[in-house]
């Protein structure tokens, strides 16, 4: 309390006494005990009011003993059971938390982790993942700016998250208690398998497999990839104490359309403790991208043959060259390439308004630009009769689909009419044009999308020279042909907008997060937040059906289906008001990542202790760990001073007392006829 506040309180005492004296004793004829009591009430009430007006700050100091935190973190993943160490985990945990000396020195807190991290004193060892990163992240948050040891009861086998060796705070020691048998057993293991989720029909797709070996003698292992009863690839690999890993790269044929399930296996003649990690199922969805392309042209030009040859390098593409007046049914084609359209193309454009086929429009010196302005609105042409050569500039900001710069700036110029070209609406420019070294700020190759219909524009003829130049630069037509195929793929893809859009994978591994998201749009194609979406999920083998509601998130609805057993599932997402439905299918592959281990990862746990200056202990060394914690003088309790400052006006009791004093004075005066 300040000196000024004390002085004001003294003055308040004097003022309260003077006022009560003047009221009840000054020139008073009767000085009975009632007057004395009333004067006391008046003194207290006036002093209380003045004290509230002064509002002094009351300071209170208390002291608290703060112990060093001791988080004991238990690995709750199912690998602990597979290593037959769950009972050991319970025993060492109980010894730690029940130790009186540790309880006296530390503030003990029990946690468990698998996929998540949480407070817990009970463990079931059924977690499907081991995410050590969650441990380090949460401990840093809970015990921010504190020095503390961590006891980690685990096998050290990580299945998700970033590498935990460097994720823990290096200033706080970690003491792992290693669960599981550290004896080295002979074991072959498929450590990792990399494959794309999608492949194109009749193409080959790569598979990369990482094999690991632990053992003390040289062996020969047999590796194979099979589909059903057919073995697609088989080879022998040698391992030894000095060669403990191998990387296998295989190209597999995508002969069948749809979801294809494969199995990778590795084995040897030697007995193994764990054979579950010798196989791994994986899946690839094979997409049929077969498409019919029509090149519609009223003239002969070298471009037409070059485009046809480039497109047909993809075996899934078939190109037909037709004249505008000879094309019978547009529905026979997936993509139309309209080469230098003139008034002869009028029937093609008119019929395509109904058919809605995506088109690739190529202009040149024979193009009727006035006619083209009438038939489309994505680009506006104001062209003269003069010819001009246009060079290309690649736009690195283009993100409509992935494509590389194959040296467009060095390609020969394309020839087109001289004039101005302006974009209108949603147009993405891949190549812009320049005349010699002067940019025109006009597109040379652009893509547009309007109400679900896609159109590409190439503004210039002589693209055959580009294909030839690409061959001279790279000794192959491949780069140019792939570039053109990506344009055809963009145009061949259907992108019509639907009211109900559902996103999901075709397959999931057991233990992975299975999340299905959906969006529902009203008739104006606006996201409808009031939609009510449900999903009906049926196991194809057991015929068991479960129903769930999709919960609204940020511009999406989603449902989490974690915990599904391996098998094939059909599902239907339904919007209850409009009755709009979406039918889908996915498969959960039988793969338990927690069953891949035969030993604890002692090497990585030792790296962790080296990083944090801790020490690794085995379960039979639990007494040594307890002794080390108790004898470490870095972990001592501290006395914490807590200062609280409270304004007097916050004292509700004082306000109540003032009210009682004033009411009592009034009542007594009234009772004694003094009012």
C-alpha positions as CSV (number, residue, x, y, z in Angstrom):
1,X,0.0,0.0,0.0
2,X,1.4,3.4,-0.9
3,X,2.1,6.3,1.5
4,X,-0.6,8.4,-0.1
5,X,-3.2,5.7,0.4
6,X,-2.2,5.4,4.1
7,X,-2.5,9.2,4.6
8,X,-5.9,9.2,2.9
9,X,-7.1,6.4,5.2
10,X,-6.0,8.3,8.3
11,X,-7.8,11.4,7.0
12,X,-10.9,9.2,6.4
13,X,-10.7,8.0,10.0
14,X,-10.6,11.6,11.2
15,X,-13.4,12.7,8.9
16,X,-15.6,9.7,9.9
17,X,-15.1,10.4,13.6
18,X,-15.8,14.1,13.2
19,X,-19.0,13.6,11.3
20,X,-20.3,11.0,13.7
21,X,-19.4,13.2,16.7
22,X,-21.0,16.3,15.1
23,X,-24.2,14.2,14.4
24,X,-24.7,12.6,17.7
25,X,-22.7,14.5,20.5
26,X,-22.2,18.1,19.4
27,X,-24.7,20.2,21.4
28,X,-26.5,17.0,22.2
29,X,-28.7,17.1,25.3
30,X,-29.1,13.3,25.5
31,X,-25.9,11.2,25.5
32,X,-27.4,7.8,26.1
33,X,-26.0,4.5,25.1
34,X,-28.3,4.5,22.0
35,X,-26.6,7.7,20.8
36,X,-23.2,6.1,21.4
37,X,-24.2,3.0,19.4
38,X,-25.6,5.1,16.5
39,X,-22.5,7.2,16.5
40,X,-20.4,4.0,16.1
41,X,-22.6,2.9,13.2
42,X,-22.3,6.2,11.5
43,X,-18.5,6.2,12.0
44,X,-18.1,2.8,10.5
45,X,-20.4,3.4,7.5
46,X,-18.8,6.8,6.7
47,X,-15.4,5.3,7.1
48,X,-16.3,2.4,4.9
49,X,-17.7,4.6,2.1
50,X,-14.5,6.8,2.2
51,X,-12.4,3.6,2.1
52,X,-14.2,2.4,-1.0
53,X,-13.6,5.8,-2.7
54,X,-9.9,5.6,-1.8
55,X,-9.9,2.0,-3.1
56,X,-6.5,0.9,-1.7
57,X,-4.8,-2.2,-3.2
58,X,-4.5,-5.0,-0.7
59,X,-1.3,-7.1,-1.3
60,X,-1.1,-10.7,-0.1
61,X,2.0,-12.9,-0.3
62,X,1.9,-16.7,-0.1
63,X,4.5,-19.4,-0.6
64,X,4.1,-22.7,-2.6
65,X,6.5,-25.6,-2.9
66,X,6.7,-26.6,-6.6
67,X,8.0,-30.1,-7.4
68,X,9.8,-31.0,-10.6
69,X,7.4,-32.6,-13.1
70,X,8.0,-36.3,-14.0
71,X,5.9,-37.4,-17.0
72,X,5.8,-41.2,-17.3
73,X,4.7,-41.9,-20.8
74,X,3.6,-45.5,-21.8
75,X,3.5,-46.8,-25.3
76,X,-0.1,-48.0,-25.8
77,X,0.3,-49.5,-29.3
78,X,-0.5,-53.1,-30.1
79,X,3.2,-53.9,-30.9
80,X,3.8,-54.1,-27.1
81,X,1.4,-57.1,-27.0
82,X,3.1,-58.6,-30.2
83,X,6.4,-58.4,-28.4
84,X,4.9,-60.1,-25.3
85,X,5.9,-57.1,-23.2
86,X,2.5,-55.8,-22.0
87,X,2.8,-57.4,-18.6
88,X,6.3,-56.0,-18.2
89,X,5.0,-52.6,-19.1
90,X,2.4,-52.7,-16.3
91,X,4.9,-53.9,-13.7
92,X,7.6,-51.2,-14.4
93,X,4.9,-48.5,-14.6
94,X,3.4,-49.6,-11.2
95,X,6.9,-49.6,-9.6
96,X,7.5,-46.0,-10.8
97,X,4.2,-44.4,-9.8
98,X,4.0,-46.2,-6.4
99,X,7.5,-45.3,-5.3
100,X,7.2,-43.0,-2.2
101,X,10.5,-41.4,-2.7
102,X,9.7,-40.4,-6.3
103,X,6.2,-39.1,-5.2
104,X,7.9,-36.9,-2.6
105,X,10.5,-35.5,-5.0
106,X,8.5,-35.2,-8.2
107,X,5.1,-34.2,-9.5
108,X,4.3,-37.5,-11.3
109,X,1.9,-37.4,-14.3
110,X,0.9,-40.5,-16.3
111,X,0.4,-40.4,-20.0
112,X,-0.2,-42.9,-22.8
113,X,0.4,-42.5,-26.6
114,X,-0.4,-44.4,-29.8
115,X,-1.9,-42.3,-32.6
116,X,-2.7,-39.6,-30.0
117,X,-1.3,-38.4,-26.6
118,X,-3.4,-38.2,-23.5
119,X,-3.5,-38.4,-19.7
120,X,-4.1,-42.0,-18.6
121,X,-3.5,-44.4,-15.8
122,X,-4.9,-47.4,-17.6
123,X,-3.5,-49.0,-20.7
124,X,-5.0,-51.6,-23.1
125,X,-2.2,-51.8,-25.7
126,X,-4.6,-51.7,-28.7
127,X,-3.3,-48.6,-30.5
128,X,-2.9,-48.9,-34.2
129,X,0.0,-46.5,-34.6
130,X,3.0,-45.3,-32.6
131,X,3.4,-41.5,-33.0
132,X,6.4,-40.3,-30.9
133,X,6.1,-36.9,-32.4
134,X,2.8,-36.4,-30.5
135,X,4.7,-37.1,-27.3
136,X,7.4,-34.6,-27.8
137,X,5.0,-31.9,-29.1
138,X,2.6,-32.2,-26.2
139,X,5.3,-32.4,-23.5
140,X,6.8,-29.2,-24.8
141,X,3.4,-27.5,-24.6
142,X,2.4,-28.8,-21.2
143,X,5.8,-28.2,-19.5
144,X,6.9,-25.1,-21.4
145,X,10.0,-23.3,-20.0
146,X,10.5,-26.1,-17.4
147,X,13.4,-28.5,-16.7
148,X,12.2,-32.1,-16.2
149,X,13.0,-35.7,-16.9
150,X,10.8,-38.0,-19.0
151,X,10.4,-41.7,-18.5
152,X,9.4,-43.3,-21.8
153,X,8.1,-46.9,-21.4
154,X,8.2,-48.2,-25.0
155,X,9.7,-50.5,-27.6
156,X,10.9,-47.6,-29.7
157,X,9.3,-48.8,-32.9
158,X,7.8,-45.7,-34.7
159,X,5.1,-46.1,-37.3
160,X,3.9,-42.5,-37.9
161,X,5.1,-38.9,-37.5
162,X,8.5,-37.4,-38.0
163,X,11.7,-39.1,-36.6
164,X,11.5,-38.8,-32.9
165,X,15.3,-38.7,-32.2
166,X,15.5,-35.0,-32.7
167,X,11.9,-34.0,-31.9
168,X,12.4,-34.1,-28.1
169,X,13.7,-31.0,-26.2
170,X,17.5,-31.6,-26.0
171,X,17.6,-29.7,-22.7
172,X,15.4,-32.2,-20.9
173,X,16.6,-35.7,-20.4
174,X,14.7,-38.7,-21.7
175,X,15.0,-42.1,-19.9
176,X,13.6,-44.9,-22.2
177,X,12.6,-48.1,-20.5
178,X,12.9,-50.6,-23.3
179,X,10.1,-53.2,-23.7
180,X,10.7,-56.4,-25.6
181,X,13.4,-58.9,-26.2
182,X,16.6,-57.2,-27.4
183,X,18.1,-60.5,-28.6
184,X,18.7,-60.4,-32.4
185,X,16.5,-62.9,-34.3
186,X,16.8,-63.8,-37.9
187,X,14.1,-61.8,-39.7
188,X,13.2,-60.8,-43.2
189,X,11.0,-57.8,-43.6
190,X,9.3,-55.7,-46.3
191,X,10.2,-52.4,-44.6
192,X,8.5,-50.1,-47.2
193,X,6.7,-50.3,-50.5
194,X,6.2,-47.3,-52.8
195,X,3.7,-47.4,-55.6
196,X,1.4,-44.8,-57.3
197,X,-2.2,-45.1,-56.4
198,X,-3.2,-44.9,-60.1
199,X,-2.0,-46.4,-63.4
200,X,-3.2,-46.2,-66.9
201,X,-4.6,-49.2,-68.7
202,X,-2.1,-51.2,-70.8
203,X,0.8,-49.2,-69.5
204,X,3.4,-50.3,-67.0
205,X,3.7,-48.9,-63.5
206,X,6.7,-48.9,-61.2
207,X,6.9,-50.6,-57.8
208,X,9.8,-49.8,-55.3
209,X,10.3,-52.3,-52.4
210,X,12.7,-51.9,-49.5
211,X,13.8,-55.2,-47.9
212,X,15.5,-55.4,-44.5
213,X,17.4,-58.3,-42.9
214,X,18.5,-58.9,-39.4
215,X,20.6,-62.0,-38.6
216,X,24.1,-63.3,-38.1
217,X,24.6,-65.5,-41.2
218,X,24.4,-65.2,-45.0
219,X,21.1,-66.3,-46.6
220,X,19.4,-66.2,-50.0
221,X,15.8,-64.9,-49.9
222,X,13.1,-65.2,-52.6
223,X,11.1,-62.2,-53.4
224,X,7.9,-62.2,-55.5
225,X,4.9,-60.1,-56.4
226,X,1.7,-61.9,-57.2
227,X,-1.9,-61.1,-58.1
228,X,-4.3,-63.9,-57.2
229,X,-2.7,-67.1,-58.3
230,X,-0.4,-65.4,-60.9
231,X,3.2,-64.6,-60.0
232,X,4.1,-61.4,-61.9
233,X,7.7,-61.1,-60.7
234,X,10.1,-63.3,-58.9
235,X,13.8,-62.9,-58.0
236,X,16.4,-64.0,-55.5
237,X,18.3,-61.6,-53.2
238,X,21.3,-62.4,-51.1
239,X,21.7,-61.0,-47.5
240,X,24.6,-61.2,-45.0
241,X,25.6,-59.6,-41.8
242,X,27.3,-56.9,-43.9
243,X,24.4,-56.5,-46.4
244,X,21.2,-56.0,-44.4
245,X,19.0,-54.2,-46.9
246,X,18.1,-54.3,-50.6
247,X,16.0,-52.0,-52.9
248,X,14.0,-53.7,-55.6
249,X,12.4,-51.8,-58.6
250,X,9.9,-53.6,-60.7
251,X,7.6,-52.6,-63.6
252,X,4.2,-54.3,-63.5
253,X,1.7,-54.4,-66.4
254,X,-1.7,-52.7,-65.9
255,X,-3.7,-55.1,-68.0
256,X,-7.1,-54.9,-66.2
257,X,-9.2,-51.8,-65.5
258,X,-10.3,-51.1,-62.0
259,X,-8.9,-51.7,-58.5
260,X,-6.2,-54.3,-58.7
261,X,-4.8,-56.0,-55.5
262,X,-1.2,-57.3,-55.4
263,X,0.9,-59.0,-52.8
264,X,4.6,-58.6,-52.3
265,X,6.4,-61.5,-50.4
266,X,9.8,-62.3,-49.2
267,X,10.9,-65.6,-47.7
268,X,13.8,-67.9,-47.1
269,X,14.4,-71.5,-45.9
270,X,15.4,-70.2,-42.5
271,X,12.8,-70.2,-39.7
272,X,11.6,-66.8,-38.5
273,X,10.0,-65.6,-35.3
274,X,7.7,-63.1,-37.1
275,X,6.5,-64.0,-40.6
276,X,3.7,-61.3,-40.7
277,X,6.1,-58.7,-41.9
278,X,7.2,-61.0,-44.8
279,X,4.2,-60.0,-46.9
280,X,2.5,-56.7,-47.8
281,X,-0.6,-56.2,-49.8
282,X,-0.9,-53.1,-52.0
283,X,-3.4,-51.8,-54.5
284,X,-3.4,-49.8,-57.7
285,X,-6.5,-48.4,-59.5
286,X,-6.1,-48.9,-63.2
287,X,-7.8,-46.2,-65.2
288,X,-9.0,-46.6,-68.8
289,X,-8.0,-43.4,-70.5
290,X,-9.0,-44.7,-74.0
291,X,-10.3,-41.9,-76.0
292,X,-11.4,-41.1,-79.6
293,X,-10.1,-37.9,-81.1
294,X,-11.3,-36.3,-84.3
295,X,-9.1,-33.8,-86.2
296,X,-11.5,-31.7,-88.2
297,X,-9.9,-29.8,-91.0
298,X,-10.9,-28.4,-94.4
299,X,-7.3,-28.1,-95.6
300,X,-4.2,-30.3,-95.8
301,X,-1.3,-29.2,-93.6
302,X,1.8,-30.9,-92.2
303,X,0.5,-30.0,-88.7
304,X,-2.3,-32.6,-89.0
305,X,0.0,-35.5,-89.5
306,X,2.4,-34.4,-86.7
307,X,-0.5,-34.0,-84.3
308,X,-1.9,-37.4,-85.2
309,X,1.5,-39.1,-84.7
310,X,2.2,-37.3,-81.4
311,X,-1.2,-38.2,-79.9
312,X,-1.1,-41.9,-81.1
313,X,2.2,-42.6,-79.3
314,X,-0.2,-43.2,-76.4
315,X,-1.8,-46.5,-77.2
316,X,-5.0,-45.4,-75.5
317,X,-5.6,-42.7,-78.1
318,X,-7.2,-43.2,-81.5
319,X,-7.2,-40.3,-84.0
320,X,-9.5,-39.9,-87.0
321,X,-9.0,-37.1,-89.6
322,X,-12.3,-35.9,-91.1
323,X,-13.5,-32.9,-93.1
324,X,-16.2,-30.6,-91.5
325,X,-18.9,-31.7,-93.9
326,X,-18.1,-35.5,-93.4
327,X,-18.4,-35.8,-89.7
328,X,-21.5,-37.8,-88.8
329,X,-21.9,-38.1,-85.0
330,X,-19.9,-36.0,-82.6
331,X,-20.8,-38.4,-79.8
332,X,-18.4,-40.9,-81.3
333,X,-15.5,-38.7,-80.1
334,X,-14.1,-37.6,-76.7
335,X,-12.2,-34.6,-78.1
336,X,-12.5,-32.5,-81.2
337,X,-9.4,-30.8,-82.7
338,X,-10.7,-28.0,-84.9
339,X,-7.9,-27.1,-87.2
340,X,-8.2,-23.6,-88.7
341,X,-12.0,-23.3,-88.5
342,X,-13.8,-21.3,-91.2
343,X,-17.5,-20.9,-92.1
344,X,-17.4,-24.6,-93.3
345,X,-17.3,-25.6,-89.6
346,X,-20.6,-24.0,-88.8
347,X,-22.5,-27.3,-88.6
348,X,-19.7,-28.7,-86.3
349,X,-20.0,-25.8,-83.9
350,X,-23.8,-25.9,-83.9
351,X,-24.0,-29.7,-83.2
352,X,-21.4,-29.4,-80.5
353,X,-23.6,-26.9,-78.6
354,X,-25.8,-30.0,-77.9
355,X,-23.1,-32.6,-77.7
356,X,-20.8,-30.6,-75.4
357,X,-17.6,-32.2,-76.6
358,X,-14.4,-30.5,-75.4
359,X,-12.5,-28.9,-78.3
360,X,-8.9,-28.0,-79.2
361,X,-9.0,-25.0,-81.6
362,X,-5.9,-24.3,-83.6
363,X,-5.7,-21.1,-85.7
364,X,-3.5,-20.1,-88.6
365,X,-3.3,-18.1,-91.7
366,X,-6.4,-19.8,-93.2
367,X,-8.7,-19.2,-90.1
368,X,-11.8,-17.1,-90.4
369,X,-11.5,-15.1,-87.1
370,X,-14.8,-13.2,-87.6
371,X,-16.6,-16.6,-87.7
372,X,-14.6,-17.8,-84.7
373,X,-15.6,-14.8,-82.7
374,X,-19.2,-15.7,-83.3
375,X,-18.8,-19.3,-82.2
376,X,-17.0,-18.8,-78.9
377,X,-16.5,-16.1,-76.3
378,X,-13.3,-17.2,-74.4
379,X,-11.0,-15.2,-76.8
380,X,-11.7,-12.1,-78.7
381,X,-9.8,-11.7,-82.0
382,X,-9.2,-8.4,-83.8
383,X,-7.0,-9.6,-86.7
384,X,-5.7,-8.1,-89.9
385,X,-4.8,-9.8,-93.2
386,X,-1.1,-9.5,-92.5
387,X,0.8,-12.6,-91.4
388,X,3.2,-12.6,-88.4
389,X,5.6,-15.0,-86.7
390,X,5.0,-15.6,-83.0
391,X,7.6,-17.0,-80.5
392,X,6.6,-18.7,-77.2
393,X,7.2,-17.7,-73.6
394,X,6.5,-20.3,-70.9
395,X,4.4,-19.3,-67.9
396,X,5.8,-20.9,-64.7
397,X,2.6,-19.8,-62.8
398,X,0.4,-22.1,-64.9
399,X,-1.2,-24.6,-62.5
400,X,-4.1,-26.1,-64.3
401,X,-2.2,-29.3,-64.6
402,X,1.4,-30.4,-64.2
403,X,3.6,-29.7,-67.2
404,X,7.3,-29.0,-67.9
405,X,9.0,-26.4,-70.0
406,X,10.4,-28.5,-72.8
407,X,12.3,-25.6,-74.3
408,X,9.4,-23.6,-75.8
409,X,11.4,-20.4,-75.9
410,X,13.8,-22.0,-78.4
411,X,11.2,-23.5,-80.7
412,X,10.6,-22.0,-84.2
413,X,7.9,-19.3,-84.4
414,X,4.3,-20.2,-85.2
415,X,2.6,-18.3,-88.0
416,X,-0.8,-16.5,-87.5
417,X,-2.6,-13.4,-88.6
418,X,-1.3,-10.1,-87.1
419,X,-3.6,-8.5,-84.6
420,X,-4.7,-8.4,-81.0
421,X,-6.1,-11.2,-78.9
422,X,-7.8,-10.6,-75.5
423,X,-9.0,-13.2,-73.0
424,X,-12.6,-13.1,-71.7
425,X,-13.6,-15.0,-68.5
426,X,-11.8,-18.0,-67.0
427,X,-8.7,-18.5,-69.2
428,X,-5.4,-20.0,-68.1
429,X,-2.4,-19.2,-70.3
430,X,0.4,-21.7,-70.6
431,X,2.4,-20.0,-73.4
432,X,2.2,-16.3,-74.2
433,X,3.4,-14.8,-77.5
434,X,6.1,-12.4,-78.5
435,X,7.2,-10.9,-81.8
436,X,11.0,-11.2,-81.9
437,X,11.9,-9.8,-78.4
438,X,8.7,-7.8,-77.9
439,X,6.1,-9.4,-75.6
440,X,2.5,-9.0,-77.0
441,X,0.8,-9.9,-73.7
442,X,-1.4,-12.1,-75.7
443,X,-1.9,-15.9,-75.3
444,X,-0.3,-18.4,-77.7
445,X,-1.5,-21.6,-75.9
446,X,-4.4,-21.2,-73.5
447,X,-7.1,-23.2,-71.8
448,X,-10.6,-22.2,-70.9
449,X,-13.4,-23.7,-68.9
450,X,-17.0,-22.5,-69.0
451,X,-19.9,-24.3,-67.3
452,X,-18.1,-27.6,-67.3
453,X,-17.0,-27.4,-71.0
454,X,-13.3,-27.2,-71.6
455,X,-11.5,-25.6,-74.6
456,X,-7.9,-25.3,-75.6
457,X,-6.5,-22.7,-78.0
458,X,-3.3,-22.8,-80.0
459,X,-2.9,-19.6,-81.9
460,X,-0.6,-20.4,-84.8
461,X,0.2,-23.0,-87.4
462,X,3.4,-25.0,-88.0
463,X,3.5,-26.9,-84.7
464,X,5.1,-29.7,-86.7
465,X,8.3,-27.6,-86.5
466,X,8.0,-27.8,-82.7
467,X,7.9,-31.5,-82.7
468,X,10.9,-31.7,-85.0
469,X,12.9,-29.1,-82.9
470,X,12.1,-31.1,-79.7
471,X,13.6,-34.2,-81.4
472,X,16.7,-32.3,-82.4
473,X,17.1,-31.0,-78.8
474,X,16.4,-34.2,-76.9
475,X,17.0,-36.9,-79.5
476,X,13.4,-38.1,-79.0
477,X,9.9,-37.1,-79.7
478,X,8.9,-38.2,-76.2
479,X,8.9,-34.8,-74.4
480,X,6.8,-33.1,-77.1
481,X,4.4,-36.0,-77.4
482,X,3.9,-36.1,-73.6
483,X,3.3,-32.4,-73.6
484,X,0.6,-32.7,-76.2
485,X,-0.9,-35.8,-74.5
486,X,-1.4,-33.7,-71.3
487,X,-3.5,-31.3,-73.3
488,X,-5.6,-34.1,-74.7
489,X,-5.9,-35.7,-71.2
490,X,-7.2,-32.3,-69.9
491,X,-9.8,-32.1,-72.7
492,X,-10.8,-35.8,-72.4
493,X,-11.5,-35.5,-68.7
494,X,-15.1,-35.0,-67.7
495,X,-15.6,-32.1,-65.3
496,X,-19.3,-31.6,-65.3
497,X,-20.5,-30.2,-62.0
498,X,-22.7,-32.4,-59.8
499,X,-24.9,-31.4,-56.9
500,X,-23.3,-34.0,-54.6
501,X,-19.5,-34.4,-54.8
502,X,-17.9,-37.1,-52.7
503,X,-14.2,-37.6,-52.2
504,X,-12.7,-40.9,-51.1
505,X,-9.8,-43.3,-51.9
506,X,-10.3,-46.6,-53.6
507,X,-8.4,-48.4,-50.9
508,X,-7.0,-47.9,-47.4
509,X,-4.6,-49.9,-45.2
510,X,-5.9,-51.3,-41.9
511,X,-5.1,-48.8,-39.1
512,X,-5.1,-45.8,-41.4
513,X,-7.5,-42.9,-41.0
514,X,-10.5,-43.5,-43.2
515,X,-12.2,-40.1,-43.9
516,X,-14.8,-39.5,-46.5
517,X,-15.7,-35.9,-47.4
518,X,-18.6,-34.5,-49.4
519,X,-20.0,-31.3,-50.7
520,X,-23.6,-30.5,-51.6
521,X,-24.4,-27.6,-54.0
522,X,-27.8,-25.9,-54.6
523,X,-29.1,-25.1,-58.0
524,X,-26.9,-22.1,-58.3
525,X,-23.9,-24.3,-57.5
526,X,-23.4,-22.7,-54.1
527,X,-22.3,-24.7,-51.1
528,X,-25.4,-25.6,-49.1
529,X,-24.5,-25.4,-45.4
530,X,-28.0,-26.6,-44.4
531,X,-27.7,-29.9,-46.3
532,X,-28.3,-33.1,-44.3
533,X,-26.0,-35.9,-45.4
534,X,-25.9,-39.5,-44.3
535,X,-23.8,-42.5,-45.3
536,X,-24.8,-46.1,-45.4
537,X,-21.8,-48.5,-45.3
538,X,-22.1,-52.2,-46.1
539,X,-19.4,-54.9,-45.8
540,X,-19.7,-57.0,-49.0
541,X,-18.7,-60.2,-47.2
542,X,-20.7,-60.0,-44.0
543,X,-23.5,-57.9,-45.4
544,X,-23.4,-55.9,-42.2
545,X,-24.7,-52.3,-42.7
546,X,-23.9,-49.2,-40.5
547,X,-25.3,-45.7,-40.9
548,X,-23.6,-42.5,-40.0
549,X,-24.2,-38.7,-40.3
550,X,-21.7,-36.6,-42.0
551,X,-20.6,-33.6,-39.8
552,X,-20.3,-30.1,-41.2
553,X,-16.7,-28.7,-41.4
554,X,-15.2,-25.8,-43.3
555,X,-17.1,-25.8,-46.6
556,X,-17.4,-29.6,-46.5
557,X,-19.1,-32.5,-44.7
558,X,-17.1,-35.4,-43.4
559,X,-17.3,-38.7,-41.6
560,X,-14.5,-40.7,-39.9
561,X,-14.7,-44.5,-40.4
562,X,-11.6,-45.5,-38.5
563,X,-11.5,-49.0,-37.1
564,X,-13.0,-50.9,-40.0
565,X,-11.8,-54.4,-40.4
566,X,-10.1,-55.5,-43.7
567,X,-12.6,-56.2,-46.4
568,X,-14.6,-54.7,-49.3
569,X,-17.2,-52.0,-48.6
570,X,-20.0,-50.4,-50.6
571,X,-21.4,-47.1,-49.5
572,X,-24.1,-44.6,-50.3
573,X,-24.0,-40.9,-49.4
574,X,-27.5,-39.4,-49.4
575,X,-28.8,-35.8,-49.0
576,X,-32.0,-36.3,-47.1
577,X,-34.0,-33.2,-48.4
578,X,-33.4,-33.6,-52.1
579,X,-32.8,-37.4,-52.0
580,X,-29.6,-36.9,-54.1
581,X,-27.4,-39.9,-53.8
582,X,-23.8,-41.0,-54.5
583,X,-22.8,-44.6,-54.6
584,X,-19.2,-45.6,-54.1
585,X,-16.8,-48.5,-53.2
586,X,-13.5,-48.9,-51.3
587,X,-11.4,-51.7,-49.9
588,X,-9.6,-51.9,-46.6
589,X,-6.4,-54.0,-47.1
590,X,-5.2,-56.4,-44.4
591,X,-2.1,-54.7,-43.1
592,X,-1.2,-54.1,-39.5
593,X,1.9,-52.0,-39.3
594,X,2.3,-52.7,-35.6
595,X,3.0,-56.4,-36.3
596,X,6.1,-55.6,-38.4
597,X,8.6,-55.8,-35.5
598,X,10.4,-58.6,-33.8
599,X,12.7,-56.5,-31.6
600,X,12.6,-53.1,-29.9
601,X,14.4,-50.4,-31.8
602,X,17.3,-50.1,-29.3
603,X,19.5,-48.2,-31.7
604,X,17.1,-45.3,-32.2
605,X,16.3,-45.2,-28.4
606,X,20.1,-44.9,-27.7
607,X,20.3,-42.1,-30.3
608,X,17.5,-40.3,-28.4
609,X,19.2,-40.6,-25.1
610,X,22.5,-39.4,-26.6
611,X,20.6,-36.3,-28.0
612,X,19.0,-35.5,-24.6
613,X,21.8,-36.6,-22.3
614,X,19.6,-39.3,-20.8
615,X,20.1,-43.0,-20.4
616,X,18.4,-46.2,-21.7
617,X,17.3,-48.8,-19.2
618,X,16.0,-52.3,-19.4
619,X,13.0,-53.5,-17.2
620,X,15.3,-55.4,-14.9
621,X,17.2,-52.1,-14.3
622,X,14.2,-50.2,-13.0
623,X,15.9,-49.7,-9.5
624,X,18.8,-48.1,-11.2
625,X,16.5,-45.7,-13.0
626,X,14.7,-44.7,-9.8
627,X,18.1,-44.2,-8.0
628,X,19.4,-42.0,-10.8
629,X,16.2,-39.8,-10.7
630,X,16.4,-39.5,-6.9
631,X,20.1,-38.7,-6.8
632,X,20.0,-36.1,-9.6
633,X,20.4,-32.7,-7.9
634,X,19.2,-30.9,-11.0
635,X,15.6,-31.9,-10.1
636,X,14.9,-30.1,-6.8
637,X,11.7,-28.6,-5.5
638,X,11.5,-24.8,-5.5
639,X,9.7,-22.4,-3.3
640,X,7.4,-20.2,-5.3
641,X,6.2,-16.8,-4.0
642,X,2.7,-15.9,-5.1
643,X,1.7,-12.3,-4.8
644,X,-1.9,-11.3,-5.2
645,X,-3.1,-7.7,-5.4
646,X,-6.8,-7.1,-4.8
647,X,-8.6,-3.7,-5.0
648,X,-10.7,-3.1,-1.9
649,X,-13.8,-2.4,-4.1
650,X,-13.7,-6.1,-5.1
651,X,-14.5,-7.1,-1.6
652,X,-18.2,-7.9,-1.8
653,X,-18.4,-8.5,1.9
654,X,-17.5,-4.9,2.6
655,X,-20.4,-3.7,0.4
656,X,-22.8,-6.0,2.3
657,X,-21.4,-4.7,5.7
658,X,-22.0,-1.1,4.6
659,X,-25.5,-1.9,3.7
660,X,-26.1,-3.6,7.0
661,X,-24.6,-0.6,8.9
662,X,-26.7,2.0,7.1
663,X,-29.9,-0.1,7.4
664,X,-29.3,-0.7,11.1
665,X,-28.7,3.0,11.8
666,X,-31.9,4.0,10.0
667,X,-34.0,1.3,11.7
668,X,-32.8,2.2,15.2
669,X,-33.4,6.0,14.6
670,X,-36.8,5.1,13.3
671,X,-37.6,2.9,16.3
672,X,-36.5,5.6,18.7
673,X,-38.5,8.3,17.0
674,X,-35.4,10.2,15.9
675,X,-36.6,10.6,12.2
